[in-house]
Structure formats: C-alpha cells, structure tokens
Amino acid sequence: MHVFQAAEKLNKLLGAIPENLRWLFDAGYTGYTAARGFDKRRKPNKQAVALTTENDSQHFFTRSP
C-alpha cells in the first residue's frame, strides 16, 4: 500500500515540472551520457593494466583506488 502511495506522490511531483524544463533536462542528460560513452571508447582505460604471462596471453586487472 505504501509503495502505491509513494508512486502516486512521485507521479504528482514529476507532473508539476513544466514540459519545457523536462525536455531541457532530458536533452542535457542524453547529451552528457552520449559524450561520456564517446570519451570512454576513444580513450583507453587508465586503470586497466595488461599483464603478460609466460605463454604471452594477456590478462586485464583493475587497480583498486
């Protein structure tokens, strides 16, 4: 019952946001995520380290921060 009340209140809250502001947020967020994805494909991961074993196969490990 509480979940339905929370969902109903959230729908009312989001419904109060003007449509133009919602479109602006959506466009900005979509552009941001697209740019991040493009950068991640273009630049190599600095935290990934390739280690070569005796049989020359590569294993990738991630450094812990």
N, C-alpha and C positions, 0 to 999 in steps of 0.2 A: 504494500500500500504506500509506503514511504517513497519507494522508487518512482511510482507513478506521479506522486505529488511533486517530487523533485524535477522530474522530466517536464511536467506541466509548467512549473515555475521557470525552468530554463527556456522553454519554448516562448513563454511570455517575455522574458528578458531579451532574448535574441530577436523577437518580433518587434521590440521597441527601437531597435537600431535602424536608422534610416537606410533605405535601399542603396542610395549612392555611396554612403560610407561603407556599407558592406561590400559593394563592388570594388571600392578602392582598396580595402583590406585584402580581399581575395586576390586582386591583381598583383598587389605588392608581395604577398606571401608566395604566390605562384612564381613570380619573377625571382624572388630570393632563392627558393628551393631549386629552380632550374639553374641559376647561376652557381649554386653550391655543387650541384651534380656535375656541371660542366667543369668546374675547377678540380673536382676530385678525379675526373677522368683524365684531365690534362696534366696534372702534377702527380708525380709518384708519391706514395705514402712515405713520409719521413720516419714514421715509427716502425715500419716493417723492415726487417733485416734479413737478407738472404744468407744462409749458411750452406757451404758446400761440404758434403761428406766425402768419404773415401771413394765412393762409386760415382761421384760427380752429380748426384741428384740434389736438387735444391729444395730446401725446406724453409718456410717462412714463419718466423716467430715475431710476435709483437712485444715490444718493450713495455714494461709496466711503468707508469708515471712516477 
